Amino acid sequence: MQGVGWIGFIVIGILAGWIAEKVMNSRHGLLTNLIVGVVGAFIGGFLANAVGIAFYGFLGSLVVATIGAIVLLWVLRMIKR
């Protein structure tokens, strides 16, 4: 994530995990939201770079991390079935 520090990265991870949790109608704790959000940030960043989308700052990173977290939760649900 470009333009954010470590604390911003953690805050974005928690927020992205929480938003993904609400969108996917799941129930997780704070630590799980952080993990989902951080892993989602890497997935979202990879997907954004693969299609050539540039993202900057807190808001751009939050959107990309949230999309990645939603994709992660969706894939995990598909595997769990």
Phi and psi in radians as a Rosetta constraint file:
Dihedral C 1 N 2 CA 2 C 2 CIRCULARHARMONIC -1.564 0.35
Dihedral N 2 CA 2 C 2 N 3 CIRCULARHARMONIC 2.379 0.35
Dihedral C 2 N 3 CA 3 C 3 CIRCULARHARMONIC 1.504 0.35
Dihedral N 3 CA 3 C 3 N 4 CIRCULARHARMONIC 0.113 0.35
Dihedral C 3 N 4 CA 4 C 4 CIRCULARHARMONIC -2.212 0.35
Dihedral N 4 CA 4 C 4 N 5 CIRCULARHARMONIC 2.584 0.35
Dihedral C 4 N 5 CA 5 C 5 CIRCULARHARMONIC -1.549 0.35
Dihedral N 5 CA 5 C 5 N 6 CIRCULARHARMONIC -2.960 0.35
Dihedral C 5 N 6 CA 6 C 6 CIRCULARHARMONIC -1.122 0.35
Dihedral N 6 CA 6 C 6 N 7 CIRCULARHARMONIC -0.722 0.35
Dihedral C 6 N 7 CA 7 C 7 CIRCULARHARMONIC -1.170 0.35
Dihedral N 7 CA 7 C 7 N 8 CIRCULARHARMONIC -0.717 0.35
Dihedral C 7 N 8 CA 8 C 8 CIRCULARHARMONIC -1.073 0.35
Dihedral N 8 CA 8 C 8 N 9 CIRCULARHARMONIC -0.665 0.35
Dihedral C 8 N 9 CA 9 C 9 CIRCULARHARMONIC -1.086 0.35
Dihedral N 9 CA 9 C 9 N 10 CIRCULARHARMONIC -0.749 0.35
Dihedral C 9 N 10 CA 10 C 10 CIRCULARHARMONIC -1.184 0.35
Dihedral N 10 CA 10 C 10 N 11 CIRCULARHARMONIC -0.758 0.35
Dihedral C 10 N 11 CA 11 C 11 CIRCULARHARMONIC -1.097 0.35
Dihedral N 11 CA 11 C 11 N 12 CIRCULARHARMONIC -0.769 0.35
Dihedral C 11 N 12 CA 12 C 12 CIRCULARHARMONIC -1.091 0.35
Dihedral N 12 CA 12 C 12 N 13 CIRCULARHARMONIC -0.709 0.35
Dihedral C 12 N 13 CA 13 C 13 CIRCULARHARMONIC -1.075 0.35
Dihedral N 13 CA 13 C 13 N 14 CIRCULARHARMONIC -0.780 0.35
Dihedral C 13 N 14 CA 14 C 14 CIRCULARHARMONIC -1.125 0.35
Dihedral N 14 CA 14 C 14 N 15 CIRCULARHARMONIC -0.804 0.35
Dihedral C 14 N 15 CA 15 C 15 CIRCULARHARMONIC -1.128 0.35
Dihedral N 15 CA 15 C 15 N 16 CIRCULARHARMONIC -0.763 0.35
Dihedral C 15 N 16 CA 16 C 16 CIRCULARHARMONIC -1.113 0.35
Dihedral N 16 CA 16 C 16 N 17 CIRCULARHARMONIC -0.732 0.35
Dihedral C 16 N 17 CA 17 C 17 CIRCULARHARMONIC -1.113 0.35
Dihedral N 17 CA 17 C 17 N 18 CIRCULARHARMONIC -0.699 0.35
Dihedral C 17 N 18 CA 18 C 18 CIRCULARHARMONIC -1.165 0.35
Dihedral N 18 CA 18 C 18 N 19 CIRCULARHARMONIC -0.777 0.35
Dihedral C 18 N 19 CA 19 C 19 CIRCULARHARMONIC -1.105 0.35
Dihedral N 19 CA 19 C 19 N 20 CIRCULARHARMONIC -0.772 0.35
Dihedral C 19 N 20 CA 20 C 20 CIRCULARHARMONIC -1.088 0.35
Dihedral N 20 CA 20 C 20 N 21 CIRCULARHARMONIC -0.667 0.35
Dihedral C 20 N 21 CA 21 C 21 CIRCULARHARMONIC -1.051 0.35
Dihedral N 21 CA 21 C 21 N 22 CIRCULARHARMONIC -0.752 0.35
Dihedral C 21 N 22 CA 22 C 22 CIRCULARHARMONIC -1.208 0.35
Dihedral N 22 CA 22 C 22 N 23 CIRCULARHARMONIC -0.733 0.35
Dihedral C 22 N 23 CA 23 C 23 CIRCULARHARMONIC -1.132 0.35
Dihedral N 23 CA 23 C 23 N 24 CIRCULARHARMONIC -0.715 0.35
Dihedral C 23 N 24 CA 24 C 24 CIRCULARHARMONIC -1.559 0.35
Dihedral N 24 CA 24 C 24 N 25 CIRCULARHARMONIC 0.054 0.35
Dihedral C 24 N 25 CA 25 C 25 CIRCULARHARMONIC 0.967 0.35
Dihedral N 25 CA 25 C 25 N 26 CIRCULARHARMONIC 0.926 0.35
Dihedral C 25 N 26 CA 26 C 26 CIRCULARHARMONIC -1.998 0.35
Dihedral N 26 CA 26 C 26 N 27 CIRCULARHARMONIC 3.009 0.35
Dihedral C 26 N 27 CA 27 C 27 CIRCULARHARMONIC -2.292 0.35
Dihedral N 27 CA 27 C 27 N 28 CIRCULARHARMONIC 2.042 0.35
Dihedral C 27 N 28 CA 28 C 28 CIRCULARHARMONIC -2.378 0.35
Dihedral N 28 CA 28 C 28 N 29 CIRCULARHARMONIC 2.907 0.35
Dihedral C 28 N 29 CA 29 C 29 CIRCULARHARMONIC -1.610 0.35
Dihedral N 29 CA 29 C 29 N 30 CIRCULARHARMONIC 3.139 0.35
Dihedral C 29 N 30 CA 30 C 30 CIRCULARHARMONIC -1.073 0.35
Dihedral N 30 CA 30 C 30 N 31 CIRCULARHARMONIC -0.776 0.35
Dihedral C 30 N 31 CA 31 C 31 CIRCULARHARMONIC -1.142 0.35
Dihedral N 31 CA 31 C 31 N 32 CIRCULARHARMONIC -0.724 0.35
Dihedral C 31 N 32 CA 32 C 32 CIRCULARHARMONIC -1.138 0.35
Dihedral N 32 CA 32 C 32 N 33 CIRCULARHARMONIC -0.701 0.35
Dihedral C 32 N 33 CA 33 C 33 CIRCULARHARMONIC -1.068 0.35
Dihedral N 33 CA 33 C 33 N 34 CIRCULARHARMONIC -0.699 0.35
Dihedral C 33 N 34 CA 34 C 34 CIRCULARHARMONIC -1.100 0.35
Dihedral N 34 CA 34 C 34 N 35 CIRCULARHARMONIC -0.806 0.35
Dihedral C 34 N 35 CA 35 C 35 CIRCULARHARMONIC -1.121 0.35
Dihedral N 35 CA 35 C 35 N 36 CIRCULARHARMONIC -0.800 0.35
Dihedral C 35 N 36 CA 36 C 36 CIRCULARHARMONIC -1.082 0.35
Dihedral N 36 CA 36 C 36 N 37 CIRCULARHARMONIC -0.729 0.35
Dihedral C 36 N 37 CA 37 C 37 CIRCULARHARMONIC -1.169 0.35
Dihedral N 37 CA 37 C 37 N 38 CIRCULARHARMONIC -0.719 0.35
Dihedral C 37 N 38 CA 38 C 38 CIRCULARHARMONIC -1.206 0.35
Dihedral N 38 CA 38 C 38 N 39 CIRCULARHARMONIC -0.810 0.35
Dihedral C 38 N 39 CA 39 C 39 CIRCULARHARMONIC -1.109 0.35
Dihedral N 39 CA 39 C 39 N 40 CIRCULARHARMONIC -0.694 0.35
Dihedral C 39 N 40 CA 40 C 40 CIRCULARHARMONIC -1.081 0.35
Dihedral N 40 CA 40 C 40 N 41 CIRCULARHARMONIC -0.590 0.35
Dihedral C 40 N 41 CA 41 C 41 CIRCULARHARMONIC -1.110 0.35
Dihedral N 41 CA 41 C 41 N 42 CIRCULARHARMONIC -0.721 0.35
Dihedral C 41 N 42 CA 42 C 42 CIRCULARHARMONIC -1.166 0.35
Dihedral N 42 CA 42 C 42 N 43 CIRCULARHARMONIC -0.739 0.35
Dihedral C 42 N 43 CA 43 C 43 CIRCULARHARMONIC -1.127 0.35
Dihedral N 43 CA 43 C 43 N 44 CIRCULARHARMONIC -0.829 0.35
Dihedral C 43 N 44 CA 44 C 44 CIRCULARHARMONIC -1.088 0.35
Dihedral N 44 CA 44 C 44 N 45 CIRCULARHARMONIC -0.716 0.35
Dihedral C 44 N 45 CA 45 C 45 CIRCULARHARMONIC -1.106 0.35
Dihedral N 45 CA 45 C 45 N 46 CIRCULARHARMONIC -0.723 0.35
Dihedral C 45 N 46 CA 46 C 46 CIRCULARHARMONIC -1.090 0.35
Dihedral N 46 CA 46 C 46 N 47 CIRCULARHARMONIC -0.815 0.35
Dihedral C 46 N 47 CA 47 C 47 CIRCULARHARMONIC -1.132 0.35
Dihedral N 47 CA 47 C 47 N 48 CIRCULARHARMONIC -0.720 0.35
Dihedral C 47 N 48 CA 48 C 48 CIRCULARHARMONIC -1.118 0.35
Dihedral N 48 CA 48 C 48 N 49 CIRCULARHARMONIC -0.755 0.35
Dihedral C 48 N 49 CA 49 C 49 CIRCULARHARMONIC -1.179 0.35
Dihedral N 49 CA 49 C 49 N 50 CIRCULARHARMONIC -0.588 0.35
Dihedral C 49 N 50 CA 50 C 50 CIRCULARHARMONIC -1.136 0.35
Dihedral N 50 CA 50 C 50 N 51 CIRCULARHARMONIC -0.599 0.35
Dihedral C 50 N 51 CA 51 C 51 CIRCULARHARMONIC -1.731 0.35
Dihedral N 51 CA 51 C 51 N 52 CIRCULARHARMONIC 0.049 0.35
Dihedral C 51 N 52 CA 52 C 52 CIRCULARHARMONIC 1.414 0.35
Dihedral N 52 CA 52 C 52 N 53 CIRCULARHARMONIC 0.475 0.35
Dihedral C 52 N 53 CA 53 C 53 CIRCULARHARMONIC -1.650 0.35
Dihedral N 53 CA 53 C 53 N 54 CIRCULARHARMONIC 2.216 0.35
Dihedral C 53 N 54 CA 54 C 54 CIRCULARHARMONIC -1.659 0.35
Dihedral N 54 CA 54 C 54 N 55 CIRCULARHARMONIC 2.445 0.35
Dihedral C 54 N 55 CA 55 C 55 CIRCULARHARMONIC -2.380 0.35
Dihedral N 55 CA 55 C 55 N 56 CIRCULARHARMONIC 2.463 0.35
Dihedral C 55 N 56 CA 56 C 56 CIRCULARHARMONIC -2.411 0.35
Dihedral N 56 CA 56 C 56 N 57 CIRCULARHARMONIC 2.624 0.35
Dihedral C 56 N 57 CA 57 C 57 CIRCULARHARMONIC 1.260 0.35
Dihedral N 57 CA 57 C 57 N 58 CIRCULARHARMONIC -3.009 0.35
Dihedral C 57 N 58 CA 58 C 58 CIRCULARHARMONIC -1.127 0.35
Dihedral N 58 CA 58 C 58 N 59 CIRCULARHARMONIC -0.889 0.35
Dihedral C 58 N 59 CA 59 C 59 CIRCULARHARMONIC -1.146 0.35
Dihedral N 59 CA 59 C 59 N 60 CIRCULARHARMONIC -0.781 0.35
Dihedral C 59 N 60 CA 60 C 60 CIRCULARHARMONIC -1.084 0.35
Dihedral N 60 CA 60 C 60 N 61 CIRCULARHARMONIC -0.734 0.35
Dihedral C 60 N 61 CA 61 C 61 CIRCULARHARMONIC -1.154 0.35
Dihedral N 61 CA 61 C 61 N 62 CIRCULARHARMONIC -0.652 0.35
Dihedral C 61 N 62 CA 62 C 62 CIRCULARHARMONIC -1.126 0.35
Dihedral N 62 CA 62 C 62 N 63 CIRCULARHARMONIC -0.747 0.35
Dihedral C 62 N 63 CA 63 C 63 CIRCULARHARMONIC -1.117 0.35
Dihedral N 63 CA 63 C 63 N 64 CIRCULARHARMONIC -0.810 0.35
Dihedral C 63 N 64 CA 64 C 64 CIRCULARHARMONIC -1.139 0.35
Dihedral N 64 CA 64 C 64 N 65 CIRCULARHARMONIC -0.751 0.35
Dihedral C 64 N 65 CA 65 C 65 CIRCULARHARMONIC -1.138 0.35
Dihedral N 65 CA 65 C 65 N 66 CIRCULARHARMONIC -0.665 0.35
Dihedral C 65 N 66 CA 66 C 66 CIRCULARHARMONIC -1.143 0.35
Dihedral N 66 CA 66 C 66 N 67 CIRCULARHARMONIC -0.770 0.35
Dihedral C 66 N 67 CA 67 C 67 CIRCULARHARMONIC -1.083 0.35
Dihedral N 67 CA 67 C 67 N 68 CIRCULARHARMONIC -0.760 0.35
Dihedral C 67 N 68 CA 68 C 68 CIRCULARHARMONIC -1.096 0.35
Dihedral N 68 CA 68 C 68 N 69 CIRCULARHARMONIC -0.686 0.35
Dihedral C 68 N 69 CA 69 C 69 CIRCULARHARMONIC -1.166 0.35
Dihedral N 69 CA 69 C 69 N 70 CIRCULARHARMONIC -0.671 0.35
Dihedral C 69 N 70 CA 70 C 70 CIRCULARHARMONIC -1.129 0.35
Dihedral N 70 CA 70 C 70 N 71 CIRCULARHARMONIC -0.756 0.35
Dihedral C 70 N 71 CA 71 C 71 CIRCULARHARMONIC -1.071 0.35
Dihedral N 71 CA 71 C 71 N 72 CIRCULARHARMONIC -0.755 0.35
Dihedral C 71 N 72 CA 72 C 72 CIRCULARHARMONIC -1.052 0.35
Dihedral N 72 CA 72 C 72 N 73 CIRCULARHARMONIC -0.840 0.35
Dihedral C 72 N 73 CA 73 C 73 CIRCULARHARMONIC -1.116 0.35
Dihedral N 73 CA 73 C 73 N 74 CIRCULARHARMONIC -0.648 0.35
Dihedral C 73 N 74 CA 74 C 74 CIRCULARHARMONIC -1.122 0.35
Dihedral N 74 CA 74 C 74 N 75 CIRCULARHARMONIC -0.798 0.35
Dihedral C 74 N 75 CA 75 C 75 CIRCULARHARMONIC -1.108 0.35
Dihedral N 75 CA 75 C 75 N 76 CIRCULARHARMONIC -0.744 0.35
Dihedral C 75 N 76 CA 76 C 76 CIRCULARHARMONIC -1.086 0.35
Dihedral N 76 CA 76 C 76 N 77 CIRCULARHARMONIC -0.656 0.35
Dihedral C 76 N 77 CA 77 C 77 CIRCULARHARMONIC -1.149 0.35
Dihedral N 77 CA 77 C 77 N 78 CIRCULARHARMONIC -0.686 0.35
Dihedral C 77 N 78 CA 78 C 78 CIRCULARHARMONIC -1.140 0.35
Dihedral N 78 CA 78 C 78 N 79 CIRCULARHARMONIC -0.678 0.35
Dihedral C 78 N 79 CA 79 C 79 CIRCULARHARMONIC -1.220 0.35
Dihedral N 79 CA 79 C 79 N 80 CIRCULARHARMONIC -0.669 0.35
Dihedral C 79 N 80 CA 80 C 80 CIRCULARHARMONIC -1.138 0.35
Dihedral N 80 CA 80 C 80 N 81 CIRCULARHARMONIC -0.535 0.35
